[in-house]
Amino acid sequence: MSRLAELTAPEVARRIAAGAAVLMPMGSTETHGPGLPMGDYLFAESIALRIADAAGDALVLPPLAFGGADFFRGVPGGVALSPETLTAVVTDMLVALHEGGVTRILILNGHGGNIASVEEAQRRLRHAHGVVAPVLHLWKSAGAWQKELGGDPRAQGHGGDPIASVALHLRPELCAPELMVPRAELPPFLNLPVSGFGTIRAAGVDFGVPIELEEVALGGVAAADPSSVNAGHGALIVARLVESAVAMLAAMKGHSR
């Protein structure tokens, strides 16, 4: 059993004293379009459990379900934390684990809006305690593998891959692929085309601007055409994420500082 919350305190203490790593899954509760569940943290947790099983000496914390605020404020049912709050929460979690004797901490992040807060918390932990806690940004990493693993580039983006295929692989009962829709045409912003999450393009160059969700991804969908997402592709993504995380955990043994 690798869910830390389901174990007794003496068992957790015994396993940590024996060198068990602790995995910190985190994500968000936001819209991913009409065909996917709002809680992408569920997939970060599922991947963490698979990593723990493969590593054999790791425990999985309960997932941090609420992500850093970025484009998703005001979504019905969505909950986002300010960057200051999220940074403080992640920092406190890392310090608590360190004070409890954990020598290997691996963060598994499933939300782009968490990146800045995670990186700041990592720096604080290292500067204050001399401890390095690596992070695997799940979807940022997996997005780079889309074509290499046989995925359709048009399916990539919010409301599509990599999350959509991973969701179909890990939790198909929560998905409604028949409801997934292509990206809607976006109106211009400042009379310029929207080129990405938080960017508009002028003279071939992207400029960062504070865009809201419905200005960049109507209905939560930014993928050009997610119709090709599939569980098989998701399985390949998950397998590679697990493999890379297990390798990191192995490298961390004896090098926690």
One Martini backbone bead per residue (centre of mass of N, CA, C, O) as a GRO file, in nm:
protein
  257
    1MET     BB    1   0.096   0.036   0.023
    2SER     BB    2   0.102   0.409  -0.076
    3ARG     BB    3  -0.107   0.554   0.093
    4LEU     BB    4  -0.043   0.749   0.351
    5ALA     BB    5  -0.338   0.800   0.475
    6GLU     BB    6  -0.383   0.466   0.515
    7LEU     BB    7  -0.168   0.475   0.729
    8THR     BB    8   0.005   0.439   0.995
    9ALA     BB    9   0.231   0.610   1.170
   10PRO     BB   10   0.438   0.382   1.225
   11GLU     BB   11   0.460   0.290   0.929
   12VAL     BB   12   0.555   0.553   0.810
   13ALA     BB   13   0.806   0.586   0.988
   14ARG     BB   14   0.942   0.324   0.899
   15ARG     BB   15   0.961   0.388   0.592
   16ILE     BB   16   1.118   0.652   0.618
   17ALA     BB   17   1.362   0.532   0.776
   18ALA     BB   18   1.414   0.337   0.513
   19GLY     BB   19   1.380   0.566   0.256
   20ALA     BB   20   1.124   0.672   0.169
   21ALA     BB   21   0.948   0.827  -0.053
   22VAL     BB   22   0.768   1.135  -0.145
   23LEU     BB   23   0.468   1.208  -0.310
   24MET     BB   24   0.341   1.520  -0.480
   25PRO     BB   25   0.035   1.567  -0.584
   26MET     BB   26  -0.082   1.809  -0.836
   27GLY     BB   27  -0.339   2.056  -0.941
   28SER     BB   28  -0.684   2.098  -1.037
   29THR     BB   29  -1.004   2.295  -1.052
   30GLU     BB   30  -1.136   2.282  -1.379
   31THR     BB   31  -1.170   2.334  -1.703
   32HIS     BB   32  -1.175   2.073  -1.994
   33GLY     BB   33  -1.436   2.080  -2.102
   34PRO     BB   34  -1.716   1.872  -2.191
   35GLY     BB   35  -1.540   1.567  -2.167
   36LEU     BB   36  -1.406   1.644  -1.881
   37PRO     BB   37  -1.291   1.654  -1.585
   38MET     BB   38  -1.200   1.895  -1.346
   39GLY     BB   39  -0.994   1.690  -1.191
   40ASP     BB   40  -0.659   1.668  -1.262
   41TYR     BB   41  -0.548   1.552  -0.990
   42LEU     BB   42  -0.633   1.257  -1.037
   43PHE     BB   43  -0.395   1.195  -1.236
   44ALA     BB   44  -0.160   1.260  -1.055
   45GLU     BB   45  -0.230   1.042  -0.849
   46SER     BB   46  -0.228   0.793  -1.034
   47ILE     BB   47   0.066   0.827  -1.120
   48ALA     BB   48   0.190   0.815  -0.839
   49LEU     BB   49   0.100   0.523  -0.776
   50ARG     BB   50   0.263   0.396  -1.009
   51ILE     BB   51   0.535   0.488  -0.917
   52ALA     BB   52   0.535   0.353  -0.640
   53ASP     BB   53   0.508   0.065  -0.747
   54ALA     BB   54   0.770   0.072  -0.923
   55ALA     BB   55   0.972   0.158  -0.692
   56GLY     BB   56   0.880   0.033  -0.381
   57ASP     BB   57   0.974   0.328  -0.203
   58ALA     BB   58   0.678   0.485  -0.186
   59LEU     BB   59   0.479   0.770  -0.104
   60VAL     BB   60   0.138   0.910  -0.111
   61LEU     BB   61  -0.009   1.190  -0.113
   62PRO     BB   62  -0.250   1.383  -0.098
   63PRO     BB   63  -0.390   1.579  -0.314
   64LEU     BB   64  -0.362   1.890  -0.465
   65ALA     BB   65  -0.663   2.033  -0.594
   66PHE     BB   66  -0.558   2.336  -0.599
   67GLY     BB   67  -0.473   2.591  -0.808
   68GLY     BB   68  -0.333   2.833  -0.971
   69ALA     BB   69  -0.405   3.130  -1.078
   70ASP     BB   70  -0.513   3.232  -1.414
   71PHE     BB   71  -0.765   3.165  -1.649
   72PHE     BB   72  -1.002   3.031  -1.424
   73ARG     BB   73  -1.174   3.241  -1.326
   74GLY     BB   74  -1.525   3.184  -1.270
   75VAL     BB   75  -1.568   2.892  -1.274
   76PRO     BB   76  -1.794   2.670  -1.223
   77GLY     BB   77  -1.654   2.510  -0.936
   78GLY     BB   78  -1.400   2.654  -0.928
   79VAL     BB   79  -1.062   2.648  -0.775
   80ALA     BB   80  -0.839   2.915  -0.686
   81LEU     BB   81  -0.515   3.017  -0.605
   82SER     BB   82  -0.306   3.221  -0.505
   83PRO     BB   83   0.024   3.245  -0.538
   84GLU     BB   84   0.081   3.299  -0.238
   85THR     BB   85  -0.076   3.062  -0.121
   86LEU     BB   86   0.053   2.829  -0.279
   87THR     BB   87   0.342   2.878  -0.191
   88ALA     BB   88   0.289   2.837   0.112
   89VAL     BB   89   0.178   2.550   0.099
   90VAL     BB   90   0.415   2.407  -0.041
   91THR     BB   91   0.628   2.490   0.159
   92ASP     BB   92   0.499   2.361   0.411
   93MET     BB   93   0.502   2.072   0.302
   94LEU     BB   94   0.807   2.041   0.259
   95VAL     BB   95   0.896   2.107   0.547
   96ALA     BB   96   0.735   1.886   0.691
   97LEU     BB   97   0.873   1.648   0.556
   98HIS     BB   98   1.158   1.714   0.645
   99GLU     BB   99   1.096   1.717   0.957
  100GLY     BB  100   0.993   1.399   0.921
  101GLY     BB  101   1.254   1.262   0.748
  102VAL     BB  102   1.249   1.321   0.457
  103THR     BB  103   1.483   1.268   0.169
  104ARG     BB  104   1.251   1.219  -0.061
  105ILE     BB  105   1.110   1.455  -0.294
  106LEU     BB  106   0.827   1.443  -0.528
  107ILE     BB  107   0.687   1.643  -0.768
  108LEU     BB  108   0.348   1.632  -0.920
  109ASN     BB  109   0.252   1.839  -1.185
  110GLY     BB  110  -0.096   1.932  -1.326
  111HIS     BB  111  -0.038   2.266  -1.349
  112GLY     BB  112   0.059   2.559  -1.490
  113GLY     BB  113  -0.026   2.758  -1.244
  114ASN     BB  114   0.204   2.616  -1.043
  115ILE     BB  115   0.498   2.668  -1.126
  116ALA     BB  116   0.592   2.924  -0.974
  117SER     BB  117   0.530   2.819  -0.687
  118VAL     BB  118   0.706   2.568  -0.691
  119GLU     BB  119   0.977   2.708  -0.748
  120GLU     BB  120   0.975   2.882  -0.494
  121ALA     BB  121   0.957   2.648  -0.290
  122GLN     BB  122   1.218   2.512  -0.372
  123ARG     BB  123   1.405   2.747  -0.298
  124ARG     BB  124   1.331   2.768   0.000
  125LEU     BB  125   1.418   2.485   0.082
  126ARG     BB  126   1.714   2.506   0.000
  127HIS     BB  127   1.798   2.769   0.152
  128ALA     BB  128   1.694   2.668   0.446
  129HIS     BB  129   1.774   2.322   0.417
  130GLY     BB  130   1.932   2.187   0.164
  131VAL     BB  131   1.684   2.091  -0.020
  132VAL     BB  132   1.594   1.881  -0.298
  133ALA     BB  133   1.279   1.909  -0.490
  134PRO     BB  134   1.164   1.775  -0.744
  135VAL     BB  135   0.992   1.830  -1.063
  136LEU     BB  136   0.706   1.706  -1.249
  137HIS     BB  137   0.569   1.829  -1.541
  138LEU     BB  138   0.347   1.653  -1.689
  139TRP     BB  139   0.227   1.820  -1.944
  140LYS     BB  140   0.483   1.954  -2.039
  141SER     BB  141   0.627   1.692  -2.105
  142ALA     BB  142   0.408   1.541  -2.276
  143GLY     BB  143   0.375   1.756  -2.503
  144ALA     BB  144   0.664   1.688  -2.633
  145TRP     BB  145   0.549   1.377  -2.720
  146GLN     BB  146   0.315   1.365  -2.918
  147LYS     BB  147   0.448   1.277  -3.191
  148GLU     BB  148   0.644   1.053  -3.089
  149LEU     BB  149   0.376   0.880  -2.969
  150GLY     BB  150   0.141   0.929  -3.209
  151GLY     BB  151   0.013   1.195  -3.195
  152ASP     BB  152  -0.203   1.454  -3.264
  153PRO     BB  153  -0.139   1.785  -3.294
  154ARG     BB  154  -0.450   1.878  -3.302
  155ALA     BB  155  -0.506   1.753  -3.002
  156GLN     BB  156  -0.342   1.974  -2.876
  157GLY     BB  157  -0.460   2.098  -2.574
  158HIS     BB  158  -0.699   2.238  -2.426
  159GLY     BB  159  -0.928   1.969  -2.419
  160GLY     BB  160  -0.689   1.770  -2.472
  161ASP     BB  161  -0.386   1.710  -2.520
  162PRO     BB  162  -0.273   1.494  -2.278
  163ILE     BB  163  -0.517   1.460  -2.082
  164ALA     BB  164  -0.732   1.306  -2.245
  165SER     BB  165  -0.579   1.036  -2.286
  166VAL     BB  166  -0.516   0.989  -1.988
  167ALA     BB  167  -0.810   0.982  -1.894
  168LEU     BB  168  -0.896   0.738  -2.075
  169HIS     BB  169  -0.695   0.547  -1.931
  170LEU     BB  170  -0.754   0.599  -1.612
  171ARG     BB  171  -1.077   0.751  -1.637
  172PRO     BB  172  -1.325   0.670  -1.841
  173GLU     BB  173  -1.587   0.713  -1.654
  174LEU     BB  174  -1.533   1.048  -1.665
  175CYS     BB  175  -1.580   1.041  -1.974
  176ALA     BB  176  -1.694   1.232  -2.291
  177PRO     BB  177  -1.589   1.208  -2.606
  178GLU     BB  178  -1.854   1.295  -2.764
  179LEU     BB  179  -1.818   1.608  -2.641
  180MET     BB  180  -1.581   1.676  -2.795
  181VAL     BB  181  -1.441   1.981  -2.923
  182PRO     BB  182  -1.343   2.208  -3.117
  183ARG     BB  183  -1.205   2.491  -3.165
  184ALA     BB  184  -1.291   2.806  -3.146
  185GLU     BB  185  -1.315   3.098  -3.281
  186LEU     BB  186  -1.129   3.382  -3.219
  187PRO     BB  187  -1.122   3.682  -3.121
  188PRO     BB  188  -0.969   3.957  -3.110
  189PHE     BB  189  -0.687   4.117  -2.937
  190LEU     BB  190  -0.617   4.425  -2.989
  191ASN     BB  191  -0.648   4.348  -3.301
  192LEU     BB  192  -0.525   4.057  -3.240
  193PRO     BB  193  -0.409   3.751  -3.245
  194VAL     BB  194  -0.444   3.461  -3.080
  195SER     BB  195  -0.155   3.237  -2.988
  196GLY     BB  196  -0.220   3.183  -2.674
  197PHE     BB  197  -0.169   3.151  -2.347
  198GLY     BB  198  -0.123   3.490  -2.305
  199THR     BB  199  -0.116   3.555  -2.629
  200ILE     BB  200  -0.011   3.778  -2.889
  201ARG     BB  201   0.023   3.879  -3.241
  202ALA     BB  202   0.305   4.074  -3.381
  203ALA     BB  203   0.494   4.047  -3.643
  204GLY     BB  204   0.551   3.733  -3.543
  205VAL     BB  205   0.512   3.814  -3.233
  206ASP     BB  206   0.491   3.740  -2.898
  207PHE     BB  207   0.260   3.871  -2.650
  208GLY     BB  208   0.197   3.940  -2.326
  209VAL     BB  209  -0.133   3.888  -2.178
  210PRO     BB  210  -0.433   3.933  -1.979
  211ILE     BB  211  -0.610   3.662  -2.030
  212GLU     BB  212  -0.907   3.507  -2.052
  213LEU     BB  213  -1.059   3.220  -2.105
  214GLU     BB  214  -1.281   3.321  -2.329
  215GLU     BB  215  -1.028   3.451  -2.501
  216VAL     BB  216  -0.864   3.150  -2.546
  217ALA     BB  217  -1.104   2.922  -2.444
  218LEU     BB  218  -1.379   2.819  -2.545
  219GLY     BB  219  -1.508   2.609  -2.312
  220GLY     BB  220  -1.196   2.505  -2.257
  221VAL     BB  221  -1.095   2.505  -2.572
  222ALA     BB  222  -0.767   2.471  -2.763
  223ALA     BB  223  -0.800   2.243  -2.941
  224ALA     BB  224  -0.842   2.193  -3.265
  225ASP     BB  225  -0.874   1.847  -3.255
  226PRO     BB  226  -0.982   1.591  -3.019
  227SER     BB  227  -1.087   1.322  -3.174
  228SER     BB  228  -0.800   1.142  -3.144
  229VAL     BB  229  -0.822   1.066  -2.873
  230ASN     BB  230  -0.664   0.804  -2.658
  231ALA     BB  231  -0.580   0.545  -2.445
  232GLY     BB  232  -0.319   0.448  -2.581
  233HIS     BB  233  -0.172   0.716  -2.564
  234GLY     BB  234  -0.198   0.746  -2.257
  235ALA     BB  235  -0.027   0.496  -2.185
  236LEU     BB  236   0.239   0.604  -2.300
  237ILE     BB  237   0.260   0.852  -2.123
  238VAL     BB  238   0.253   0.715  -1.845
  239ALA     BB  239   0.496   0.527  -1.882
  240ARG     BB  240   0.702   0.759  -1.915
  241LEU     BB  241   0.654   0.904  -1.650
  242VAL     BB  242   0.723   0.668  -1.469
  243GLU     BB  243   1.008   0.612  -1.567
  244SER     BB  244   1.127   0.893  -1.499
  245ALA     BB  245   1.059   0.896  -1.194
  246VAL     BB  246   1.215   0.643  -1.112
  247ALA     BB  247   1.489   0.754  -1.197
  248MET     BB  248   1.491   0.992  -1.002
  249LEU     BB  249   1.467   0.835  -0.737
  250ALA     BB  250   1.730   0.679  -0.776
  251ALA     BB  251   1.919   0.934  -0.794
  252MET     BB  252   1.839   1.044  -0.495
  253LYS     BB  253   2.000   0.842  -0.364
  254GLY     BB  254   2.225   1.005  -0.153
  255HIS     BB  255   2.099   1.311  -0.278
  256SER     BB  256   1.923   1.521  -0.077
  257ARG     BB  257   2.158   1.784  -0.077
   0.00000   0.00000   0.00000
